[in-house]
Amino acid sequence: MDAFAPDAFSTMDDIGSAERAESWLAAGLCAEPADRAAAEAGVRAAYAVAGLAEPERIIWLGSPAAGAAAVAMLSTGTDGDPYVWDWLAEQDCLPGRVELGASVRSKVRTGPWARARSALVAELGPVGYARHSMATTRRCWQQLADRIVTPLRTRLTEQFAADADEVGAAAQGALLDAILGQHDAAWLAAYDDDSPELAGLAQVARSAGWWWAFERIAVLTERPDQVHRDNLGRLHHAGGPALSYPDGFGMYAWRGMPVPDDVAAQLPDLTADRIRSESNAEVRRVMLEYFGFDRYLSESEATRVQSDDFGVLWRLDLPGDEPLVMVEVVNATPEPDGTRRTYFLRVPPTVRTARAGVAWTFDLTEEQYAPQQQT
């Protein structure tokens, strides 16, 4: 096949790529208990491909947070988190009594990926590989790496940094050494499951969560038991953690932005005063979206800037952030009971008239917006 020709891939190839991508995306979003037997077999296969003896022990933790903490405790020989210590004790793998050995991530994960990629480039050619990679991994990467892994890693880094001790620092380092298990679907989607170099990694990815590979011990973790996302695939949930694990670890998020636990607990009882007192602009925006911009305007000292036949323009200054500017409009079409519904449309702070604000929502200038009939 001429990999540089425009038709290097047939329609069947495209269909197969799409099906593979969807299969891997489903694996990356899976919220079922880990298949521990399959995952452990995959670990042993991955070690074998790397030319390594299989690990002496394979231990399990309930979440990436617990897994990173366990790696930190075992590598430093310190007790750390009592909850994680109990899980390690149950598996006869206490800090100071066992040794992880050196990290073998580069041999187990990086090396096989590099060889498999080189082989695929040689088979398809640079252009063919680029097209294949785009078809198989683009959506998986966006939905998994960008919208789950990145916020989760950010949240965990902040959590361990707050510990300000030896174990916390080691746990931050462990996050950089993790093999992402099911979230490696973001790039595994480009390869066949039975690829000799990647079969073991693929088996773990279809069976478990994040994991760590060391000479003597492999540390595996469970998959989440709940994953809540919005229509764009961003982590989002108003009624609890957007991402939660069977050991109790969870991450609150609002439209993709991680929300501190203490802030999430306050959301159901928010007041306009509490929102005004929030110094973090990003957290305040989450509060505003949850509370409702229109409600916040009505309960705050918003300034009525201007009104015309198209609505009323309101403005409210926010400390450390751009002003909140909204147009109050009334639906021209009555409800079945004869009433007319009022809406608030957020517009840029540069808007000076209600008509200009409504026009902006249609991507028009104030002069261009001249509707024959409002609906």
C-alpha positions in Angstrom: 0.0 0.0 0.0 1.3 3.5 -0.9 1.1 5.2 2.5 1.4 8.6 0.9 -1.6 8.2 -1.5 -4.8 10.0 -0.5 -6.7 6.8 -0.5 -4.1 4.8 1.5 -6.9 3.8 3.8 -10.2 2.3 2.6 -13.6 2.9 4.0 -13.3 -0.4 5.8 -10.1 0.8 7.4 -11.8 4.0 8.6 -14.8 2.0 10.0 -12.4 -0.4 11.8 -10.4 2.6 13.2 -13.6 4.2 14.5 -14.8 0.9 16.1 -11.4 0.4 17.7 -11.5 4.0 19.1 -14.9 3.5 20.6 -13.9 0.2 22.1 -10.9 1.8 23.8 -12.8 4.9 24.9 -15.3 2.6 26.6 -12.4 0.8 28.4 -11.0 4.2 29.5 -14.4 5.2 31.0 -15.2 1.8 32.5 -16.5 2.1 36.1 -16.7 -1.6 36.9 -14.5 -3.4 39.4 -11.1 -4.4 38.1 -10.6 -7.9 36.7 -7.7 -8.6 39.0 -6.8 -12.0 37.5 -6.6 -10.6 34.0 -4.8 -7.5 35.1 -2.1 -9.5 36.9 -1.7 -11.8 33.9 -1.2 -8.6 31.8 1.5 -7.3 34.2 3.4 -10.6 34.0 3.2 -10.5 30.2 4.4 -6.9 30.1 7.4 -7.8 32.3 8.2 -10.7 30.1 8.2 -8.5 26.9 10.5 -6.2 28.7 12.9 -9.1 29.4 12.3 -8.9 33.1 11.5 -11.5 35.7 7.9 -11.2 36.9 7.4 -9.2 40.1 7.7 -11.1 43.3 4.5 -9.4 44.6 1.5 -7.8 43.0 -0.5 -5.6 45.4 -3.7 -3.7 45.1 -5.0 -0.4 46.3 -8.4 1.2 45.8 -7.5 4.4 43.8 -4.7 6.3 42.1 -4.4 8.4 45.3 -3.9 5.3 47.5 -1.6 3.8 44.9 0.7 6.8 44.8 0.7 7.0 48.6 1.6 3.3 48.8 4.5 3.8 46.4 5.7 6.7 48.5 5.4 4.9 51.8 7.2 1.8 50.4 10.0 3.8 48.7 10.7 5.9 51.8 10.0 3.2 54.4 7.7 5.4 56.4 4.2 4.8 57.6 2.3 7.7 56.0 -1.5 7.4 55.5 -3.0 5.0 58.1 -5.7 3.9 55.7 -3.1 2.9 53.1 -0.9 1.3 55.8 -3.8 -1.0 56.7 -4.2 -2.1 53.1 -0.5 -2.8 52.8 -0.6 -4.7 56.1 -3.4 -6.9 54.8 -1.2 -7.8 51.9 1.9 -8.4 54.1 3.7 -5.5 52.3 4.6 -3.1 55.1 6.9 -0.1 54.6 10.4 -0.8 55.8 9.9 -4.6 55.6 9.8 -5.0 51.8 11.6 -3.3 48.9 10.1 -2.1 45.7 13.3 -2.3 43.7 14.1 0.2 41.0 11.3 1.6 38.8 11.1 -0.4 35.5 8.5 1.9 33.8 10.8 2.8 31.0 11.3 -0.9 30.2 7.7 -2.0 30.7 5.8 0.9 29.1 8.1 3.4 27.3 10.3 0.9 25.4 7.4 -1.2 24.1 5.4 1.8 23.0 8.4 3.2 21.1 9.1 0.0 19.3 5.4 -0.5 18.4 5.2 3.0 17.1 8.3 2.6 15.0 6.9 -0.6 13.5 3.6 1.0 12.7 5.3 4.0 11.1 7.4 1.7 9.0 4.3 -0.2 7.9 2.1 2.8 7.1 4.6 5.5 6.3 4.6 8.9 8.1 1.5 10.3 6.4 -0.4 7.0 6.8 0.6 6.8 10.4 -0.5 10.3 11.1 -3.9 9.7 9.6 -4.3 6.4 11.4 -3.3 8.0 14.7 -5.7 10.8 14.3 -8.6 8.4 13.5 -8.0 6.1 16.4 -6.7 8.3 19.2 -7.9 11.9 18.8 -11.2 11.5 20.6 -9.8 9.1 23.2 -7.0 11.5 24.0 -9.4 14.4 24.3 -11.9 12.5 26.5 -9.4 10.6 28.7 -6.0 12.4 28.8 -7.3 15.9 28.6 -10.5 15.7 30.5 -9.8 13.0 33.1 -6.1 12.4 33.6 -5.0 16.0 33.6 -7.5 17.3 36.2 -7.0 14.1 38.3 -3.2 14.5 38.3 -3.6 18.2 39.1 -5.8 17.4 42.1 -3.5 14.7 43.4 -0.4 16.8 43.0 -2.1 19.6 45.0 -3.3 17.1 47.7 0.2 15.6 48.2 1.9 19.0 48.0 -0.3 20.1 51.0 1.2 17.3 53.1 4.5 19.0 53.1 6.5 16.0 54.3 8.7 13.3 52.9 5.8 11.0 51.9 4.0 13.8 50.2 7.0 14.7 48.1 7.5 11.0 47.2 3.9 10.7 46.3 4.2 13.6 43.9 7.1 11.9 42.3 5.1 8.7 42.1 2.4 10.4 40.0 5.0 11.0 37.3 6.0 7.3 37.3 2.5 5.9 37.0 1.4 3.8 34.1 -2.2 4.9 33.5 -3.9 1.5 33.0 -7.4 2.1 31.5 -6.5 5.8 30.8 -3.7 4.6 28.5 -6.5 3.8 26.1 -5.8 7.4 25.0 -2.9 6.1 22.9 -3.4 2.3 22.9 -6.3 2.8 20.6 -3.8 3.2 17.7 -2.5 -0.4 18.1 -4.0 -3.9 17.9 -4.6 -5.6 21.3 -2.5 -8.5 20.2 0.5 -6.4 19.2 3.4 -8.5 20.6 5.0 -5.5 22.2 1.8 -4.1 23.8 -0.4 -7.1 24.5 0.4 -7.1 28.2 -0.1 -3.4 28.6 -3.4 -3.6 26.7 -4.6 -6.4 28.9 -3.9 -4.3 32.0 -5.6 -1.3 30.5 -8.7 -3.2 29.7 -8.8 -4.7 33.3 -7.5 -2.1 35.9 -6.7 1.5 36.7 -3.4 3.2 37.3 -0.4 1.1 38.2 3.3 1.2 39.0 6.0 -1.2 37.8 9.1 -1.9 40.0 11.7 -4.7 39.9 10.2 -6.6 42.8 6.7 -5.2 43.3 3.9 -4.1 41.0 1.3 -1.8 42.5 -2.1 -1.9 40.9 -5.2 0.1 41.6 -9.0 -0.2 41.0 -11.0 1.5 38.4 -13.4 4.3 39.5 -16.9 3.2 40.5 -18.5 6.4 39.2 -17.6 8.7 36.4 -19.9 11.7 35.8 -19.4 13.9 32.7 -21.2 16.7 30.9 -22.2 16.6 27.3 -18.7 17.7 26.3 -17.1 14.8 28.2 -15.8 17.1 31.0 -15.9 15.8 34.6 -19.1 17.4 36.0 -21.5 16.5 38.8 -23.7 18.8 41.0 -24.7 16.1 43.5 -21.4 14.6 44.6 -17.9 13.7 43.3 -17.6 13.6 39.5 -15.0 10.9 39.8 -15.1 8.4 42.7 -13.3 5.2 43.6 -14.2 2.2 45.8 -11.9 3.2 48.6 -13.7 6.5 49.1 -11.4 8.8 47.2 -13.3 11.2 45.0 -12.8 14.4 43.0 -15.5 17.0 42.7 -15.6 18.9 39.4 -17.8 21.4 37.7 -17.6 21.5 33.9 -14.1 20.1 33.9 -12.7 22.2 36.7 -11.7 20.4 39.9 -13.5 21.8 42.9 -12.0 21.6 46.5 -13.9 19.3 48.7 -14.8 22.1 51.2 -16.2 24.3 48.4 -18.2 21.4 47.0 -19.8 20.8 50.4 -20.9 24.5 50.5 -22.6 24.5 47.0 -26.1 23.5 48.1 -26.2 26.2 50.7 -24.5 29.1 48.8 -25.5 32.7 49.3 -24.7 35.8 47.4 -22.6 37.0 50.3 -20.5 33.8 50.3 -19.9 34.1 46.6 -18.7 37.7 47.0 -16.3 36.7 49.8 -14.6 34.0 47.6 -11.1 35.3 46.6 -10.3 32.7 44.0 -11.8 33.9 40.7 -12.1 30.4 39.2 -13.8 29.0 42.3 -16.1 32.0 42.3 -17.1 31.2 38.7 -18.1 27.7 39.7 -20.1 29.1 42.5 -21.8 31.6 40.2 -22.7 28.9 37.6 -24.1 26.6 40.4 -26.0 29.5 42.1 -27.3 31.0 38.8 -26.1 34.3 37.3 -29.7 35.6 37.2 -30.3 34.8 40.9 -27.0 36.3 41.9 -27.9 39.5 40.0 -31.3 39.7 41.8 -29.7 39.2 45.2 -26.8 41.6 44.7 -26.5 45.3 44.1 -26.4 45.0 40.3 -26.5 48.3 38.3 -29.3 48.8 35.7 -27.1 50.2 32.9 -29.6 50.6 30.1 -32.9 49.4 28.7 -34.6 49.4 25.2 -37.2 47.4 23.3 -34.8 44.3 23.4 -34.3 44.1 27.1 -32.6 45.4 30.2 -28.8 45.5 30.5 -27.4 44.8 34.0 -23.8 45.1 35.3 -22.2 43.9 38.5 -18.5 44.3 39.3 -16.7 41.2 40.6 -13.4 41.6 42.6 -10.4 40.2 40.8 -12.5 39.2 37.7 -14.2 40.7 34.7 -17.6 42.3 35.4 -20.8 40.2 35.2 -22.9 41.8 32.4 -26.2 40.3 31.5 -29.2 41.2 29.3 -32.7 40.5 30.8 -35.0 39.5 28.0 -38.6 38.4 27.9 -39.6 35.6 25.6 -41.9 37.0 22.9 -43.7 33.7 22.7 -46.2 33.2 25.6 -46.3 30.0 27.6 -49.5 27.9 27.4 -50.9 29.7 30.5 -50.3 33.1 28.8 -47.3 34.1 30.9 -44.0 35.1 29.3 -40.7 33.6 30.6 -37.8 35.9 31.5 -34.2 34.9 30.6 -30.8 36.3 31.5 -28.1 36.2 28.8 -24.5 36.7 29.8 -22.7 39.0 27.4 -19.1 40.6 27.2 -18.3 43.4 29.6 -17.9 45.8 26.6 -21.6 45.6 25.7 -23.3 48.9 26.4 -26.9 48.3 25.3 -29.4 45.5 25.6 -29.9 45.5 21.8 -26.1 45.1 21.4 -26.1 42.3 23.9 -28.9 40.4 22.2 -27.2 41.0 18.8 -23.9 39.5 20.2 -25.7 36.2 21.0 -26.4 35.9 17.3 -22.9 36.9 16.4 -24.1 40.2 14.9 -23.4 43.8 15.5 -25.9 46.1 17.0 -26.5 47.8 13.7 -27.0 44.4 11.9 -29.5 43.1 14.4 -33.0 44.1 13.2 -35.3 41.2 13.6 -38.7 41.3 11.8 -40.2 39.3 14.7 -38.8 38.2 18.0 -39.4 34.7 19.2 
